[in-house]
Amino acid sequence: MPQPYELTVTEAANLIRQREMSAVDLARSLLDRIETLEPSLKAWVYLDRDVVMAEAEARDREMAGGATPGPLHGIPVGVKDIYYTAGIPTTACSRVYADFVPEYDAAPVALLKRAGATMLGKTVTTEFACMDPSPAVNPWNAAHTPGGSSSGSAVAVAAGMCAAALGSQTVGSVLRPASYNGVVGFKPSYGRVSRHGVIPVSWSLDTMGWMTRTVEDAALLLQVMAGPDDNDWVASAMPVPDYSAALTIPTAPRIGVIRQFFFDHADEETRQHTSAVVESLAEAGAEVEELPLPPSMDTAIEDQQIIMAVEGSTFHEPMYRRQAMDYQRGIRAMIQQGLDTDAVTYARAMERRQQFITDMRKLAERVNILLTPSTPTPPLPDLSNTGNTMYQGPWTSCGLPAITLPSGLSASGVPLGVQLVGAYMGEAGLLAAARWCEEALQVRLTPPV
């Protein structure tokens, strides 16, 4: 019998619903796990044990009173510290926001609570979800980067401190740390989940995302959070499918492998590993073909960096003018770059990006999923940065949904992953294909902590 902290979201929710485990049992197990590991892993910026236990007790009283439990009843979720949390500090791990306490919950947090979840605590992020490394530690090897910006969320899920945690992705801030820590990382299509109440980086790039241990759990969280929101004008009004139902009959997918660019910039170990994964999936029944990238890919990464800097500087400019030196060096440089960029440069980058969006959406429609390595290398033994974003950035820029699956360990004993990409607003198909791949690969990674 596994310990409660070892359970997936789906497993724990089922046990609570069937009254075979209480919300208090689960919360206590997670809190004890955090108490043991947090001094070394530094994944949390805010956590109140008494509040967490009180909320778990309230969930159990609701069950005892005959309430119909929501799909996440009694499940504690980690929340990246850029999501507004009513009455609880949201600091973005920055001196600039050190005293900020929101009056309301961000839309994704409110939806999780409506589904019965509780907020476990606020997870560490790089400052304002941007450049500079956070203090979080990779549980596989403290000398290797945990990635960023959603570093605390990835570390917490990997180490068994929670079964799910919210992140965000403007370039590569969900899938990269998820891959580096050996967990599932999911980013839906741009606009599928509301961003209301989340401190922005770039209005045209920011996408909500999360870390879990299984594809099934990623789908469950999407089911709860997907949908329109009058407070976020990019939140899509497209109908929300039954994502969990899509997982019940996964069939062997048609996979478009992209070697161009993604294999060119990968190290030899990553290339060989990804090729072996593709071969395994083909042997399991997947139809595999190689697809080329469109010419618009040539400028996509540079354009994305320009757009992020300009839009980021638009948000930060008033604070930056007052207290520039309260920002860390990396984000300070990004803001200054944005302020120094002229309108013509920004407009041309946005125009080229529109062509890229069109091209990549057409590419994704040719198969069930696209497949690439999740990162160019395993997490490097370099704590001075959060790793290379080039493999996630293109999919964030064009707004396609993407998921990373743990696929094995490197020779140095740290995680490797594969990245799967679906059609725009095609999360149901992507998750079904990812579930099939997950079952074919049979990889579940647990760090040595």
N, C-alpha and C positions, 0 to 999 in steps of 0.2 A: 504493500500500500504506500503510494508516494506521500510525501509531506505536502500539506496544503500549498506551500509556496512553490512547489514543483508543478502544480496543475496549470493547464492552459485556461484561458478565459472560458471556453465552452465547457470544459470539464468541471470547473468550479461552479459555474452558473447552474449547470444541471444538478450537481450535488446539493446546492443550496435550495433549488426549486423542489427537489425531491425530499428535502429535510434530512438528508444524510450528512450534511455538514452545515454549520451555522456561519453566518457572515462574521461573527466574532472570532470563530476558529480561524478563518482565513485571514482576517486582519491581523490577529495576534501572530500568526505564523510569519506573515510578511514583515511586520514590524520587528520581530525578533531577528529575522534574517538581515534586515537593514541595520539593526543595532550591531550585529556582528561584523558586517562587511563595510559599512559606510565609512568608518575611519580610514580605510585604505583605498576605497574606490571613489569617494567624493562625487557621488552622482546626484545628491540632493542639495538644494539651496534653502528649502523650507519644508518642514514636516512637524506636525503637532500630534504626538501619539495619543494624547487624551481626546482630541477632537476626532481622530480616526476611529478610535474605539467607541466613542459615543455615537458616531454615525452608524457603525456596524451594529451596535445594540438597537438603534432605531430601526434598521432594516429587519432585524430579527423580530422585533415587536410587531412590525407590519405583517410579517409572515404569520406570526402567531395569531394575529387578529383577523386572518382570513383574506388579507389583501392579495390581489392578483399580481404576482411578481413580474417586473419587466424583464427584458432579455438579458440585462446586465445586473440583475438584483444582487446587491451585496458585493459587487466586484470593485475593488480599489484600483484606480487608474492613476498612473503618473502623468503630470501635466508640465510640459515645457514652460519655463518661466518667461514666456512672452505672451501667454494666454491670460487674459483678464480673469481674476478670481475674486468674487465679491468679498470685501472685508479682509482679504489676505494679500500681502505684498506681491506685486508683479514688478520685479526689478530689472528684467532682461539681463541680469547679472552685470549691471553697470552702475557706476557711481552716479551717472546722470539721472537714473530712475530709482535711486536707492530708497526714497521715501514714498514711492507711488503706491497707493492702495486703491484699486478700482472699486466702483460702487456696484458693478454688475459682473456676471460671468460672461466670458466669450461664448459665442453661439455653440461651438462644438462642446464646450464644457457643460453648458446648460442642457444640451441634448443627451449627453451621457448621463447626467443626473436624472433626467426625466425617464431614462430607461432603467433606472435603479442603481447605477454605478455611484461610487463615492470617490472623492478626490483624495488620493493617498498623500500627495505632496507635490511640491514644485521641483522639477528636475533642472539640473545645471545646463546652461546653454553658453555658447560663445557669446561675447558681448553683442547684444542686439541681433543675435543670430547671424553674425557676420564673421569676420576674418580671424580674429585672434584666438588661439587655443584656450580651452577652458581647463579647469583643474581636474576634470574627470579622468579616471584611470581605466585603461583597457583591462578587463578581468582576465584575459588570456595571457597577457604579459605586460607588466607595468612600464616597460621600456618602449612599447609600441603605442602609436597614437590611437585613441578611441574614435577618431574622426570628429566631425562637427557639421553643422552647428548643434544638432540635437544629440550631443554626446551623452548627457546624463540620462536621457530616455533610453538610448541604446544600451548603455552599461547596466541600467537598472533591470531591463527585461532580460538581458543575457545572464545576469548574476542571480536571477530568481528573486529580486526585490519586488517585482510586480510582474503580472502576466501581460500587461499592455501599457503603453505610454504614448502620449501625444508628442509629435514633433512638427516641424514645418520644413518646406523645401522651396528655396528660391533659386538655387542652382543644384546642389547635391546633398542637402543637409538632412535628409531622411535615409535614403538608400545607401549612401556611403558609410555612415556610422553603423547602420544596421549590418551591412556586410562585414565591416571591420570587427564587429562584436559577435558575429555568428547567429543573427536572428533574422526573422522576416521583417522587411521594411516595405511599406506600401504608400504610394502617392497616387491619388486619383487624378482624373482629368481636371484641368484648370476650370474652376467654377462649379465642380460637383459638390463641394462642401463649403459652407459659408466661412468667411474669414472675419466676421464681425467680432470686434473685441480682441483681436490679435494684433500686437504691435507690429507694424509693417516694416518690411525692407523695401520691396519694390511692388507697386500696385499691380503691374501687368505680369508679374512672374510668381508672386507668393502663392503657394499651394499648401494646404494642410495635409498632414500625413501622420503615420503612426507606426510603432514597432510592436510586434507580437511574436509568438513562437511558432505559429502555424498560419497557413493560408485561411483556414476556417475562421480563426479568430479575426484576421484582418477583414474578412467579409462581414462578420458580425458587427464590427465597429462601423464599417461603411454603411451598413443597413440603418444603423441608429443615427448617423450624422449627415447622410446625403439628403439633398433637397434644397428648395428655394429659400430665400431669406430677404425680406424687404429691406433689411439693414445692410445688405451687401449686394450691390447692383450687378456684380459678375456671377453671383450664385444662380445656377441654371434652374429654370422651371421645367426642364425635361422630366418626364416620369421616372420614378425611382423603381428599378426592377427588384425582384426578390433575389438578392445576391446569394443567400444561403441555399435556396432551392437550386440555383445554377450549379452548385458544387456537388449535388447528389448524383448526377449522371455525367461525370467528366469523361470525355472521349479523347483518344489520341489526337493531338493538335497538328496542324500544319505550321511548321516553325520556319521562319525566315532568319537564318543566321547572317549577321553582319560582321564580316571579317575586316573589310575596308575600314581604316581609321582605328577601330577598336582592337584589332590584333596588331596593327602597325605600332601602336603606342604601348602595348602590354609587354611585360617581361616574359621571358621564355617559359617560366613556370606557369604563369597565368594562361598563356596561349595553349600549352599542353593540357593543362587542367580543363580549360573550357572545351577544347576539342574532345577530350575524353567524356565530358558531360554530354555533349551533343551526340557522340557515338552511343552512349548509354540510352539516351532518349530515343534515338532511331531504332536501336535494338528492341526497345520496349513497345515500338509501334508508331512512333511519331514520323510524319512525313517531313523531311528536311530539305530545304533548298537555300542556296546562298543568294543574298540580295545586295545590290549596290546602293550606295548613298547618292542622293541628288547633289548637283554642283553647289547648291545653296548651303550645303554643310560647310563649305570652305570658310565662310565668314561668320558662321552661327555663334561660335564661342566668343569671338571678339565682340560681336554685336551685343551678345547677352551681357557681357561685362560692362559695356558702355551704358546700356539701358539700366542695369542694376545700380550703377554708380549715380547716374543722374536722378533716378526716381528715389533712391535712398537719400541723396543729399536734399531733395525736396522736403522730405519728412524731417530730417535732422537739422536743417539749416538754422532755425531759430535758436535751438539749444546749442548748436555748434558755435554760433556767433558769440554766445555768452560764456561757454565753458569748454572750449575745444580741448583743453589739456586734461579734462576729466575722461575723455575717450582714450581707449588704448590705441596703440600705434597703427594697427592694421585698418580698423574701421575709420580712424581719423584720415588716413590716406585715401580711403575709398570716398569719403564724403568730399574731401577736397578735390579729388578727380572729377566728381560729379559737378561740383560748383564751377570747375574750370572748363567743362565741356560745353561747346557752343550748341545752339539749337539746331543748326544744320547737321552737325555730326549725329546728334541724337535722332533727328528725323530720318536720316538716311539709314541708320541702324534699325530703326523700327520698320522702315519700308522693306529692307532686305529680310528682316525677320518675318514679315507677312508672307513673303515668297517661301521661306523655309517652312513655315507652319503648313502652308498648302501642300508643299512637296512631301513632308513627312507624314501628313495625314493620309495622303494617297498611298505612300509606301506601306503604312500599317494596315491598310485595307486589303493588301494583296495576300495576307496570310492570317492565321489565327493569332499568332504572337511573333514578335521579333525577339531575337536572343543575342545578347552580348555578354562579355564579362561584366561583373558589377563594378570593378575597379581595375586600373592598369596593373596593380601589384597587390599583394597582401598588405595589411597595415604595416607601414615601415617603422623601424626603430628610430623615430625622429619626432620628438615632442614639440618641436618649434613651429609646426603647422598642423593642420587637420587633414591633410591628404589631398590628392588630386581630384578635382570635381569634374574633369572633362567627360567622364562617361555617363554622368547623370544630367549634366547641364542641358544637353540638346533636347532631352525629353521634357524637361521643365519648360524650356523656352517655347517648344511647340505645343505644350499643353496636353500631351498624351499620358495616359495612366501607365504606371510602371511599378514593378515589384521586384525585390531581390530575395532570392532563396539561398540559404546556406547550402554549400555544395561540397564541402570538405575542408581539410586543413592543409596548410602549406608545409614545406619541409621544415620551416622554423616553428611549426606548431601553432600558428595563428590562422584565423578563418579565411576562407575563400568563398565567393558567391557568384551566382549567375543572375543577370538582370533580364527580365521579361517585360515586353512593352506591348500594349494593346491599342486598339483603335480608339479614336476620340469618343468619349462617353461609352466606351465598350468595356466597362469594368466587369460586367457579368461574364463575358467571354474570357477576359484576361484572368480573372480569378479561377474560373473553371479549368483553364489550361494550366495555370500555376498549380492548382491542386493535383492535376494529373501528373505534372512533372515532380511535384513533391513526393507523391506516392511512388513514382518510378525510381526516384533517386534514393529515397529512404535515408536521408541525412538529417540528424537532429544533434546539434552541437551543444555541449555543456562545458563551460569553462572550469578550470581547476581551482575554484575558490570555495 
